[in-house]
Amino acid sequence: MIFEKSVILIFIPLIVALGIQDRVAKKADKAIIKFYDIENFTKAVVTIDSIVNEETPSDFSKNNLFKIVHDNNFKGYGYIGNAASMTANFDYLILLDDSFTITKSQVLIYREEYGGEIGSKRWLKQFIGKKEGEELIHGKDIVAISGATISTTSMTSAINDLLKSLAVIKSKGIQ
């Protein structure tokens, strides 16, 4: 009886975590389909060597950087990440063109009661056109949102980390 309860306590968080990841992936897929106006596509994971991954501030070990391919045509890159809010993390999607320039940013799942404005298209448009190697300053390049200071700062920092990481990847000839 104790063994059964232990097994249940171990597997429930695992099942919940996998369900959340699946929910994030489904939302990302819907955003990709809408952005590229396509019905189906494949995600080809961009493999980053562990040594190169250590040189980047972003963690690419979760297969979260991928090429988007539709009918054997490259459409762009996708990156799924997460960033901190006040008491939880939120998940986001960044779409990039072939030169690692941001073409779309979207908050996929926000888990706080306050600060949900971070998911507004108007606020997220600030990241479009930013390129690998650029650095953004919260409050200067990126407008802060009252009531979402932690989330907006965290998202700006996460995008900066991604842009720095993409510069490293590009310098290593990975695409």
Secondary structure, DSSP 8 states (H G I E B T S, - for coil): -HHHHHHHHHHHHHHHHHHHHHHHHHHHHHHHHHHHT-S--EEEE----HHHHHTSSS--TTS-EEEEEETTEEEEEEEEEEEE-SSSEEEEEEEE-TTSBEEEEEEEE---SS-GGGG-HHHHGGGTT-BTT----BTTTB---TT-HHHHHHHHHHHHHHHHHHHHHHHTT--
